[in-house]
């Protein structure tokens, strides 16, 4: 497993899905299940962080009086 903090959102989601599949299979020894659960928790936290970062980057286009875009501003509520 590579460093979770360096994973893209998509990579982390794919890894998290694999962890869930392994845990749901019921064919994993107890010690490995615990390690998988811990890894899954870290992957989930990383995905949540990536989503939060993406939300904060979302911006709406501001229009001037002539209807032309003049820039962006943060979305309200973030």
QUIPENOR-V951123 format. One line per field, one symbol per residue. ss: DSSP state (~ for helix, > for strand, _ for the rest). psi: psi as a letter, one per 30 degrees, with the letter a starting at -180 (. if undefined). burial: + if it has 9 or more other ideal C-beta (glycine too) atoms within 8 Angstrom, else -. A space follows every 50 residues. Layout:
BEGIN
ss->???
psi->???
burial->???
END
This chain:
BEGIN
ss->___~~~__~~~~~~~~~~~~~~~~~____~~~~~~~~~~~~~~~~~~~~~ ~~~~~~~_>>>>>_____>>>>>>____
psi->kljeffkleeeeeeeeeeeeeeeffggkleeeeeeeeeeeeeeeeeeeee eeeeeffklkkkklfggkkfallkkkg.
burial->---+--+-+--++-++--++-++----+----+--++-++-+++-++--+ +--++--+---+----------------
END
